[in-house]
Amino acid sequence: MENKDSLEVAMTFIMYGGEAKSCAIEAIAAAKKQDFDRAQERLSQAQKALLQAHHAQAEMLTKEAQGEKTELSLFMVHGQDHLMTSIAFVDLAKEIVDLHKKFDE
């Protein structure tokens, strides 16, 4: 994978990972206010953002499996780290929203 392509993939991870995390934070904030419709909407948006990042990741992994080497750069490491942290954050946000729903009942 050329350096330019690798940078684009890394930036995709960072961009969509950041969007997912922001949506998850908004979902938690909405749940704290008992606005569970808004919380669910933001969690849905977070999942959509993660899906976009996942598509880029799957394409990169497919190319690697076909023998096209990916240049490892600090951007790629940061992008992967950012994406994986965002996935974990969204998972935790879902649990936090669920807890707020239970406490509200």
C-alpha positions in Angstrom: 0.0 0.0 0.0 1.5 3.3 -1.0 2.3 5.9 1.6 -0.6 8.2 0.4 -3.1 5.4 0.6 -1.8 4.4 4.1 -2.1 8.0 5.3 -5.7 8.2 4.0 -6.7 5.0 5.8 -5.1 6.2 9.0 -6.9 9.5 8.7 -10.2 7.6 8.1 -9.6 5.7 11.3 -8.9 8.9 13.2 -11.9 10.9 11.7 -14.5 8.2 12.1 -13.2 7.0 15.4 -13.4 10.5 16.7 -16.9 11.0 15.4 -18.0 7.7 17.1 -16.5 8.7 20.4 -18.1 12.2 20.3 -21.5 10.6 19.5 -21.0 8.2 22.4 -20.2 11.1 24.8 -23.4 12.9 23.6 -25.4 9.7 24.2 -24.2 9.5 27.8 -25.0 13.1 28.3 -28.5 12.6 26.9 -29.1 9.5 29.1 -28.1 11.6 32.2 -30.9 13.9 31.3 -33.3 10.9 30.7 -33.5 11.7 27.0 -33.2 8.1 25.9 -34.4 8.7 22.4 -31.6 11.1 21.8 -29.1 8.7 23.5 -30.2 5.9 21.2 -29.9 8.2 18.2 -26.4 9.2 19.1 -25.4 5.6 19.8 -26.7 4.7 16.3 -24.7 7.5 14.8 -21.6 6.2 16.7 -22.2 2.7 15.2 -22.5 4.2 11.7 -19.2 6.0 12.1 -17.5 2.8 13.4 -18.8 0.9 10.4 -17.2 3.5 8.0 -13.9 3.0 9.8 -14.3 -0.8 9.8 -14.8 -0.7 6.0 -11.5 1.1 5.5 -9.8 -1.3 7.9 -11.3 -4.4 6.2 -10.1 -3.1 2.8 -6.6 -2.5 4.2 -6.5 -6.0 5.7 -7.7 -7.6 2.5 -5.0 -5.9 0.5 -2.4 -7.0 3.1 -3.8 -10.6 2.8 -3.4 -10.4 -1.0 0.3 -9.6 -0.5 0.2 -5.8 -0.8 2.2 -4.6 2.1 1.0 -1.7 4.2 3.6 0.9 5.2 3.7 1.1 9.0 3.8 4.7 10.1 3.1 6.6 13.3 -0.1 7.9 11.7 -1.2 4.3 11.1 -0.4 3.3 14.7 -2.2 6.3 16.0 -5.2 5.7 13.7 -5.5 2.1 14.8 -5.1 3.0 18.4 -7.7 5.8 18.1 -10.2 3.4 16.4 -9.8 0.6 18.9 -10.2 3.1 21.8 -13.3 4.5 20.2 -14.8 1.0 19.8 -14.3 0.3 23.4 -15.7 3.7 24.4 -18.9 3.2 22.3 -19.3 -0.3 23.9 -19.0 1.3 27.4 -21.4 4.1 26.4 -24.0 1.6 25.5 -23.7 0.0 29.0 -23.8 3.4 30.7 -27.0 4.4 28.8 -28.6 1.1 29.7 -27.7 1.7 33.4 -29.3 5.1 33.2 -32.5 3.5 31.7 -32.6 1.0 34.6 -32.2 3.7 37.2 -34.9 5.7 35.6 -37.4 2.9 35.7 
